Amino acid sequence: MDRQSKIFVAGHLGMVGSAIVRRLRSAGYGSILERPYPGLDLREQQAVLDFLQRERPEYIMIAAARVGGILANHSYPADFLYDNLMIACNLIHGAYRIGVKKLLFLGSSCIYPKEAPQPLREEHLLSGYLERTNEAYALAKISGLKMCEYYARQFGCDFIAAMPCNLYGIQDNYDPENSHVLPALIRKCHWAKVRQEKEIVIWGTGSPLREFLYVDDLAEACLYLLEHLSYGDLAGTGCPFINIGAGEEISIRDLTALTARVVGFSGPMVCDPTRPDGTMRKILDSSRMRAFGWSPKTPLEEGIKIAYGDFLQRLAAGSIQ
């Protein structure tokens, strides 16, 4: 890749997209296309095609998505399915139409069946039923992944897909209605400390195990994929997409305790077993990605400290309510 190659990062204002842009810039890439919603609605096919034909990016990285935690996924499944399907379809097909050199689609570990063996290997995809609490989102991400595979097989496109584990970091979403578990815990622990609350309540039993990757580590992996690996490289190892994970897991109860310690809240935790746990264990087998030479650099506690610092800055600036 030439450092002046034109790269479109879809979703550049989000946590993942902004981390990718930071990494591209630090690596010397100077021609990065950024089009925020609603200036470019990625759900509108003609608008996306017109944009791609006008700007002619050579590379596309798809970090745009409608995302949320258990509550949001449970409450708005039609929105999650439609929005994420349209984003994937419009960008992948549009990239094929204009002859993009390479495309990277980012999915999610929720694509794997609820009862799949742990750790989750790429070949476990479509081997069983999905977790119902995020089924709509998972179906859309599976469709995007498969589009990359089928466009590569049928048309020879160098379109690849990567499936990261749970992400967190700078520019995370702290909305109380649709945030993921770690930013939700940061917010909850912070306000419990500020308001001197006696306890914090966490959803479910606290027993589920999860894996968390600092978003700038994911951005490093994405740049590595873009620069060094093609569809043929991935397919040649037995699967046309690849997992990206931290390689360590932690229970929700222990994650809550760690977050509370970082934030400075010293009260007890109370579990609410009437709330759903979701999948009881979810950790990715990222051995293929590590075999290609990538590994994460940021320990979980260090990453939470960085994320909490970002939360405090944005809270002071008024961008978080």
N, C-alpha and C positions, 0 to 999 in steps of 0.2 A: 504494500500500500504506500502510495505517495502521501507525504504530510499535507499536501494541498488537495487531496481527494475530498470531494464533496460528500459529507455524511449527514444523513437526516436521522436525528434522534427523536423518535415519536414518544411523547410524554416527558419532555425535558424538564418540565416544572415539578414533576413528582420526585419522590425520594430516589427511586432507582434511576430515572432519566437524568436528574441533576448530578448524581454521582458519576454516571457515565460521561456526561459532558465535562465534569471536572477532570476525569482521568484522561479523556481525549486531549484536552487543552494542555495538561501537564506533560503529555507525550509529544506535544508539538503540532497537533492537528489544528489547522487554522481556518478550515472552511466547514463549519458545523451549521447545519440548517436547524432553526428552532421556530416552530409555529405553534403557539399556545391555543388551546380551546378557550373561547369560542371562535377565534380567528380562523381556525381550521377544525371543523367538526369531523373527526375521523370515522364517525358512523355514517357519513354521507358519501356514497360511492363516487358520484360525479365530482364533488368538491375535492376528494382525495386524488382522483385521477388527474384533474385539471392542475392541481398543485404539483404532482410528480412530473407531469409532462412539461410544465413551465420551468421547474427548478432542476430537473434531471439529476438527482443525487446518484452517485456511484455506489454508495453503501447505505443500508437502512438498518437501524437497530430499533426494535419494537419493544419499548418499555411502557407504552401507554396501556392503561387498563382501568376498568372500574373495579375497585378493590374494597374489602371491608372484612370485619370479623364475623363471628358466628351470628350475632344479632342481625347485622345488615344482610348477610347471605340468606338467613332464614326469612327475613321480612320482605326482601325484594328479589326473589329468584328470577322473575321474568326480566327485570332490568339488567341483572348480572349476565344472564344468558345472551340477551339481545345486544347489549352494548359491546361486550367482549367478542362476540361472534362477528359483528360488523367491523370492528377495528381490525381484527385479524384478516377477514376476507378482503376488505378494501385495500389494505396495505400490501398484503402478499400478492394478490392478483395484480394490483397496480404496479408493483415492483417487476413482476413478470412482463407486463405490457410495455414498460419503458426500457427493459433490458438491464436492470440493476445488476452490478457485478456480484454482490454478496448481500445477504440479508440474515440477520440474527433475530429470532423470535424468542421472547422470554415468557416462559410459562410459570408453573407452580408445582410444588410437591403434592398438592391436593389432587393431581391427576391420577394418583395411584389408588387401587382398590382399598377399601376399608380394612379388609382382612388379608392384605398382601403380606408375605413374609418380611420380616425386618432384619437388617436394613433394606430399604427399598432399592431394588435394582431396576435398571431401565427395561429389562425384559418382562417385568411384572405388569407393565401397562396393559390394560384391557383384559386382565386375567380374572376379574371379579367385579362385584358391585362397589359403587362409590359411596363415600360417606354422605349421608343425606343432607347434613347441615350446610355443605358447600357444593352440592352436586351440580347446580347450574353453572357456577363459575368453572368447575373442573371440566364440564363438557365443552365449554367454549375454548378452554386452553388446550384440551385434547384435539379439538378441531383445528386450531392454529398449528399445533405441532404436526398433525397429519397433513395439513395443506403444504407445509414446507417439504415434507417427505415426498408427497405425490407430485408436486411441481418439480422437484429435483429429478424424480424418476421419469416423469413423462416428458418434461421440457428441457432437462439438463440444467436447471437453475441451481446455483450454489446457495441454497437456502437451508439454514441450519436452525436448530432449536435447543435451548438450554432450560433446564428445570431447577431453579434454586429452591432452597429450603426457606423457612420463615426469615424475613429480612427486617432490619431495623437500622436506625442511624439518623444522620442529618437530614432535615426536611421531611421527617416522618409525619404521618397523619394522626393527630391527637383528638379528632372529633369523637365525642362521647357516644355517638350512635353507630359509627362504622369503622372504628380503629381496630387494629389487630391487638393481640394480647400484650405484647411488650410495651408499646406506646400507651395502651390503656392503663397498664400497671404504673408506668411512670407518672401519668397524669393523676391517677387515683392516689398514689403514695404522696405526691407533692401536695395535693389539696388536703389530704389527711393531716400532713405535717403543718401546713399553714393554718388550718382551722382547728388544730389541736383535737382531732377526733380520737375516740378511744380505740377504734379498731378499723380494719379494712376488710371488706367482704370480697371474696373471689368466687367466680363462677365454678360450679361443679365440685368435685371431690378434691381437687388439687393434685390428683395422681397422674394425669396424662403426662407423657414425656414428649418434649419438643426439642427441635434443633434450631439454633438462631445464628445467622450469618450477618456480620456487619456489612452494610451496603457498599462501602468503598472496596471491600474485598471482592464482592461480586463484580463491581465495575472493572477491577483488574482482570478478573476471569473473562469478562466479556471482550475486553480489548485483546486479550490473548487469543480467544476464539476467532475474532475478526481478522487478526493479523496472520495467524498461523495454521488454522484448521479449516478444511473444506468439508462439504457434505461427504465426499468420498472417504476422507480420513475417518469420520465418525461411523459411517456405514461399514467401513472396512473392519471395524472392531466389533461388529455384531449388532449395532443399533444406531439409527440415524439421528438420535438426539442424545443429550448428555446431562447428567445430574451435576449440580454444584452445591455442595453443602459444607458445613463447618466440621463435621465428623465427630461432634460431641452432642450429648443430649442432657436435658435437665427437666425435672418435674416442674409443673406449674407452681406447686407449693414452694419449692426451693428457688424458683425464679422470682416469685413474689418476695421472698425473704432477701434475696440478693438485691433486688430493685429497691426495696425499702431501706436497706443499709446504705446504698449509694445515695439515695435521696435524703436520708436522714430521718425517716419515720421509725419510731421505736415501739409502736403499739403492736398488739397481737393481730394475727390473721384469722378470719372466720370463713370457712367454706360453706357455700350454699349448694347442697346436693340436689336441690330442685331444678337447678340450671344445668344445661347440657355440658358434658365434658368434651364432646366431639370424639375424634379418633383417639384411642388410648395411648398409642405410641406411633411416632412418625419420625424416622431418621433416614436420610438418604445414604445410599452407598455411592460415594463419589470417587471410587478408586480409579475409574477410567480417566477422570479429569486430573487426578493427581499423577497418574502415569504419564500424562502429557506435559507435566512439569509445573502445574499450578497448585498452590496450597494457601489457605487463609492465614492472615498475619495478626488479626486483632482478637485478643482474648475477650470473652463475654463481658467481664466486669469493666474492662477498659472501654469497650464499646458503649456500654450503658452510661458510663460517666460522660463520654462525648455526646451521646444522645440527650442526656439530661441537661448538659450545658446548652445545647442547641434549643431545647425546650424552653429554658429560662430566658434566653435571648429573644426568642420569638414571642414569648409571653409578655416580656417587657416592651416589645415593639408593637404589641396589640394584634399580632397576626394569629394568636391563639386566645380564645375566650375562656 
